[in-house]
Each structure stands twice: as C-alpha cells, then as structure tokens.
Amino acid sequence: MLRRYDRHAAKDAASFKVSALRSPSIHVLLAAALLVVAVLLRVADPAPVSRLRLSVFDTYLDLAPRQLDPTLPVRIVDIDDASLHKLGQWPWPRTRLAEIVERLKEAGARTITLDLILAEPDRWSAGEFAKLFSEQPDLKLLVDKATALPSNDARLAAAIAASPSIIGLAGETAGTAPPPKPHVGFAIAGDDPLQFVPRFRGTVPSLSVLTDAAKGLGAVNWLPERDQVVRRVPLLLSIGGVLYPSLPLETLRIATKETTVFVRSSGGSGFTAFGQRTGVEQVRVGKTVLPTDPDGELWLRFARPDPRRYISAYRVLVPSFDPKEVAGRDILIGTSAVGLLDLRATPLDPAVPGVEVHAQALEQMLSGEHLSRPALATGLELVYLVLVGGALAWLIGRLGAIGAAAIGAAAVLAVFASSWLAYTNAGYLLDPVYPSIALLLVYLATSLTGYIATERERSRVRSAFGHYVAAPLVEELARNHDKLKLGGETREVTVLFADVRGFTGIAEGLTAEGLIAFLNRLFTPLSDIILENRGTIDKFMGDAVMAFWNAPLLDDAHATNACRAALRMQEQLERLNALWAAEAAAGGVTAPRVQLGIGLNTGDCCVGNVGSPQRFDYSILGDVVNIASRLEGETKAYGAPIIVGEQTALAAPRLAFLELASVKVRGKERPERIFALIGDEAVEASESFARLKGAHAHLLAAVATDDAKGARAALAECAELGGAPLARLYEHYHRQLERQPASIDA
C-alpha cells in the first residue's frame, strides 16, 4: 500500500508541475484582479486602512522619537495641581496672571504665549463684585467706588501690552461670533490657501481688551485623527473666511520679530503641482521653512514627555525664582491640572497637556526636525506595488509556492526597510502597509493553484490512513510524507494512563454486547476530552487507555494540557455515573459506581513509528511510560483519583497539586516525589486550597519527623478542609498512622 501511494503521489506532483507551467495566465489574471482591488482600496482609503497606516507611523515615532534638546528656548509655565494647591482654585484672578506675565517679562522672556481662552470678564474684578450689591441703597457709595476701579482684565491687558505676548482664540464650526482682526500679514504664492486649510464659521475669542493688547493672535485648535490621537497641528486656519496662524506659528513669528508669514500653495512654484490644485506646500516665517500637508497641517515629530520643559506657575511668583530659567526663552502658559481637562492623546502618550502639543510644535519649528508626507508618496507607493506585484505574478508560475514566498517576503522587507530609512534619514512618511498587503494578495492568488493541488494530495493521505491512526498524525503525514517510514526521535512528552477500577466486577454483570457498549459509552467522551486538549491516543487496552502529549505535534504546554484532560475526564465520569444511576433506577436496579484511576508522568521518550514497513504504529517508548503506568496503579493505594510525577507537577505550576510521598523509581538513584492533582488554576488560586496545602505540608513534615501527635492533628485538619472529595486520600494517611502509632516510618 505504501509503495502504491508513493507512485500515485509522484504522478500527481509531476502532473501538477506540468499544468502549472502550461497555464501561467491563471496566475496573471488572479494577480491583476487583486492588484486592481488593492489600488482601488488605497484610493478610497477607508478608515480601517488609514488607521493601519497611521499605526505604522506611530510605531516609527515610538522607535525613533525626536530627542529633546534642552538648549531649545521653549518652556511651559504650568498651572498644575501644585500651583492650584498653593495659589487657589481655578479660575485665578486676572491680576495673578498679570503678575506672572510681568515676572516673566522682567526675567527676560523672549515671548510669552497664553494658551488660554479668556472669553468672559474676570468675576474677581471689583466692578463685577459691585454689581452684586447694586440694589442695596446703603452700599451705593461703596458700589460707586468699586465700579470706578480698574478691572482685573485691564490690569492683565496692561501686562500683555508691555510684553511680547501672544494670546489664543478658538475656531468654532457652529460659532457665529466674528473673529478679531489678525495681527499678522500673509504673502501668498499660488492658490488661495483658504480653500485648503481647516475652516470654522466663527470663533470663541478672548476679551477684546486682551486681544487688542497682545502682539500676536493665534488659534489653539487641534485636529485629531479618527482615533482622537493628535499627530498633526494646523499651521493655518480659516475662521469666518479670514486666514489665521496657529498659536505656535504666531509664537515663532513674534520670537523672530517677523511681520509676515509666507504661504506657498499649488502653482506657487510654477511646476511642482503640474497645474493641479493640490493644496498648501509650505509655510515660511523668516528663514524658517515648515513643510505641510495639503491642508496646511504640520506632522509632529514628538519627543517624549520631559519634566525639564515645565516650570510650575507658583514658582514664578516666589522671591527665590531664578530669572535664568526663562531669560531669552519662549514661554507658553498653560495647564496640566487634571481637573481642567486640557489633556490630549499623542502617539507617545495617551494623556499629555494640550499646551505641550503647542510647545512641541514650536520646538520642532526651531530645531528643523520635521516629518512630512511628500505629495507624490501615494503615487510612488501604488507604482511600487503594481510593478513588484506584476513581477511576482510573472515569476510565481516558474518558481512555485516556496519561491513565491521567498520573493514576497523579500519584497515586504524591502518596502518596510525603505520606509524606515526614509523616516530616519529624511523624516519622510512612506506607507509600507499597502504594498505589503498587495504583495501578500498576489502571493495568495498565484499560489492558489498549487494549494488546491496540494490539498488534493493531502486528501488522499487522509483517506488512506484516517481509519488507522490519530487525526493529528494524519495531518502531520499529509504535511510531511517523510513521516511514512520507520524511525523516531527523542522528545519530552507527558504520558497518561487511565484504568477503570473494579472492572472485573462490572464485567461480570454484563453480557459481551453490553460490555462493549459500556466501554464505548465510557471511552468515547473520554477520548474526545484527550483530543480536545491536544493529546494523541496511543491505544486502548481493555478497560484502560494510554495517551501522550507533545507528539506528533509540538505543544509547549503539554504537561498542563494533559493535567487539564485528566481533570475533565474525572468530571465527565461523574456525569456518566449520574446518568447510569438514573437509568438503572428507572429499571429497578442499582448501577455500580465506576471509578477511574489516572497516572501522569513527564520526561524524554523515543517517539516514532514502531513496527514493520507493512504495518506500524506511531507510539512512544521509555521509562516515562512505565512510570506513568505505575503511578496509575498507585491511585489505588493512596485513594487519589489522579497522581502525577514530579516533572509533570513542575511543568504545570499553576494547577493545584498536593505532594503525596517519595517513591523509588527503577534505574534512578534519587527517589521521585509524586503528587495528587486536585484541581485547575481556579482551585490553586482559592483561599481554601491554600489552607489545605498548608495543613497537608504540616502533615507530611510530621510524618517525616516521627511526630505522631502533630501528624494526627494535621490529618484531622486536612480531612476537615478536604471534605468528601479527598476523604479516601486522608483515609490512607489515617491507616498509615494506625499501623505505626508510636513512631512513624516515612
């Protein structure tokens, strides 16, 4: 039979190779169809695909973030929890903000940016308080004097006017308030950027007394991706049809003492856009050139959060404050206090203060370490995947599945390597995901014919051997025909022996047909449990079954899976006993209770095909098998349903075991410890088992030291904690103590 199978397999393989060479058009058509689908999918760019691309860019940033340069003149004066604790709850009086601005100016700050929207009058102003008592005639004189006092907002406006300050405003999609006039002029080359940049109908500005006093006015808006992660910030925004700079861009302009921001859009260079309206290309402030995407947004090359950026706001007001901390620097005033809810998610941190996003954008502008996605990036990616995918389709019919896998893997590695090098060397964001997906699809398409032929061949193997060997072995044979020969290998396995207790008495009450039906009814669910837990059934021996794990298929958790199978077999036996008892009661008889002893052992065995070329079995040989059989026999003596060897217990540390004794194993000098398997991970983690395990350890220690009194006390505690499930086990120890009342011989 084996020789006949080999001839058919060789014939089928040869016919497959010939047909594959004669029909390359199938490969080409399938590859072309999938490449078209990949290109159309990329053009549509649905949310799952864009998120996958962004996750790759996030990974790059996490692997190689921008390194913080402590010499960069950017610092954050942070309204943090410590400042709220020392200076009072938010909002503070505007006079306190004025003090901070004044102290920063006196210390020599180059710019002072308020990442705050102060849209309402300060309720701490004397005039605002006076309104509360305006209806009290007795307080009219006091109210008039308070009303005449300058407002806190005027005090802050004076501090802002006397310093190089920038204040924020927020664009609102549904807003109707007209925005204040920008404090900057724009020089535009190419198409009007208003048609490309993010648009807002209205604004939420700070008080006009403050915006009029500031040297600069910038938008604080951030535009996260669909997953609410900030990866880009807009440099330009359209608010009410008026072009505004962002807060960090306006800070850069004031810091460099420029009056104009230069914007180049499509057509501005004369050839870059080839006559197409592709959007904003770059923004320039003085000599600082900022690359943007078509929407006028700047990709952020984040550095990791660093406390060196921050100065707690309260420290600015203490007499010991060192002016050197802010002299010549660009200072952003913002908040990190949790209760003020100004937190943002970035690729490097799920929650950073919003002011840090602006600070990092300003750092990036000053350092020149930018990220950008070139305008031709998408086109290059699509051209690459079409060319390489077409080449792969042309070669696959000649090289087969293995050659295709090698070419596909090399192409994927090449596109990822190119993308990574572009990121690290030039700051370019090139997408390696779409080319990889397309090449994978081409590989799958062009190897489909070979897969079908291979499956046909495997089906013949399954049909020929499925009635004789275990299903996992059949699959192994289908994948690897070299298994169809004598020979073996040394491998660590876990062996299980299960034997029905009192089988002779059960058999005496059954006919031959009834006995076979009983065994089939018993072993069918038990076999299913073994196979479901990745075991291989070796053989049935009357009322016993032998199984093993980690062969023919590797299983790193073979000891744990074998133990789980043993526990489930005992649980299934309880259900069968209940069913048999109910059936017997319905017939007016009493069914004998079936018990199962299970032994498990782990160690190295010879695994392979044993027999002759005409007939063989896949089995295991070694002392481990003999010891597992012996442990199954020990379940009678100890009254424990499942006993395992020391190596099995060590290999499954998360399960519940109780040590029983040390036994002398033939061929080994050192006695081997044996254990009772009590339960799964939940039992091991329970408090009740922890108490039982401690009491059981005291019992073994007392037995080992001939402490009869201590042993009896520990035994009583164990019997109480173990209850009915472990009653037979502790009866064994009780009998041992009764036999030797004065001195216990371990």
Phi, psi and omega in degrees: 000321181294318181294319178298319178298315181299318180296318180295320181295317180296320179297316180296319180297318180295317181295326178295316181298319180295315181294325179294323180287331183276348184231058178293341182298329179297316178299315184295316181295316179296316180296317180298317180297317181288327176295321177298316179299318181296319180295315180296322179295322179291321179295319178290326177049063178293166186304315181300324181288317179295323178296321178297318179297316181294327179295327176293316178298322177297321179296317176303314182295323179292324180285325183221073178285167173293134180276132180294125175261106184296347179277349177296137188275052180235125177222155180246122169272110196259121171278083186260182181298324178296321179292320177296323179294322184272326187251358178105165185291160178273144004277144175282158171300143180299337177296327179290319174298322178298319178299318180296314179300317181296317179295322179293320178296314180299327181282353175095026178299138180288316174220155177230111184251125178263104176277059184220145172252108182256077189272343183246149175300149181292120182287351177272355179295149181299321180297322179293322175295321183299327180298333181290336184245018184293340181269003181260107182301324183294339183254015185300316181297317180294321180295319180296319180293320180294322180295328182283346181288148177298144179283158175298328179295322178295322178298316179294320179299320178297319179294322179293317182297330183273005184224161177283075190254150175232138180233156187260159167221159183239128173285141181235129180297320182260008184286155179236350182292131179292140182283154173290164182291135178298152179263012186226153173256152181240136171248121190243130173245122181101204184294154180296120182293344180301335182277353183247325190283162177304139185243141176227141183288320183219197187212161167244093183269163167290170180305142182300328179297332180274315181294326178292329183279336185286151176283333181221156181222120184225152181278137182265003187298142171237143185239091182288166174284184182298334179271012177065027175256133179276116176241338180224154173234139178287133174274333181228145178221151174257115179240113182061031180080009180245138182277129180232148172276159173283167182300313179292326178293319178293324176297317177299318181297315180293322181296324181266005177058036176267154178251348187227141172252127181264132182235126175247123180247183180304135183090347183288334179267353178088339182215341188301319186269354181052042177081357181266150179270086188265354176109193182287139181251320178198159175236138181231135173237109186061237179266359182271116180257129183243115177287141181230166169274176184301338179273005182077024180258149181256121173293133183264126172263086188295145163261161181290148177306139185217127181296345180292344177287337195257143170231120180298135188301323183295333181293333180296332185266352181278149182300333184278003182298132182269115181300338181297339181292337183235350185301126178074011184251162174265117187253128174250128179260118180208193185226143171241002180300133186298321184292344181270355167061030176256064181241144183229154175262136176234169178299339183257348185203132181287347182206101174237151177300143179301327181295333179289328176300315177295320181295318180292324176299318179293319176302316181297319178299321182284326182276335182078009180271085188258161166247146177206152174248106185303151182300329182269007186299312182298317179297318179296319180297318180291320178297318180299311184292327179291315181294311182290322178297319177296318178297320179296318179296324180291326183274336189296325181292343182257337185254343181081182187294320182292315177297322178296318179298319180295316180294316179298316179296319179296320180294318179295315177300321181295317183289323177291320178296318179297318179297318181293317179295321177297323179291310186287328185266328185233355182074019180272140177257101178248136187275114176270356188284310183297314175302322180294317179297315182298316180295324177296318178297319178298317179299315180297318182294313186284342177263003183296317180299315178296324179296317180298317180295319180296319179296325177297319180292320178295325179299324178294321178295316180298319181294323184285324189246354187298334181276354189243332183231169183293152183302317178300323179293323177301315179296321178296319178295322180294326180278331187221101182291344179296343178291345181279059179200162176288159179128173182200187180212158176270127182211145174285128180227164170245126186253140178237130169243129176232131185224139179283127179282138177064034184295327181299315179295324178293317184294328182297332182267009184234151172284171179300316179294320179295324180294316179297317179298319179298313181296319178297319180294328179283311190278342179298306178292326179294321177295318178301320179296317179299313182291322179297334178260028171069023178269162175242124180280122181276308182193159169253134182233081182066252182264016182231158177225142176240134179219163177213163183235155179080020173198142357287345182264139179292141179214104182297334181254039187296322180294316179296316180295323178294319179294319178298320178298317180298317178297316180292328177296319178293321178296318179296323179297322177299318179294320179295319179299319178296320180294315180296321179297318180294319180294320179293320179298323178296331178267003177079021179234176179245127180273136175293145179279125182271131177238151184232126172259133184233129174243138181230140176211149183236137177173184182279135178224162169272121184244132177167193181272124183243129179145221179235166179302335181278328181207126181213163176237145172273115187212185181229151180225142176150170180298332181302322180293316181296320181292322178299320178295321179294322179295325176297321178294328180293342179297333177294316184290317186271345181073016177258129183296328183229123177237136182234157175281169184298317182295326177294315179297321179292328182278351179231064190291345184271357178266165186268115179235151170235128179291138182256306184188182172244131182239151179273122181259134182301131178090001180233141182284319186270133175299147180258134176282143176239155188224150170266129176274118187259322184188185184270198183298323181295320177295315180301324183276354185283152179290324181296320179291325177300318178293318179297318181297321178293315179296321179296322177296321177296322178298312181297321180295319180294319178297318182293332183256014180059031178267087185296318181296312179296325180294318180294321178296316179293323180296318179298319179293319179297317181298322179292317182287324182284329178066201185299320182301332183247017183298316182294327178296313184280343168295325177299314179293326178296316178297323179296319179290324180294326179290332183228075185291329185268322184220130183263122178262110181295000000 
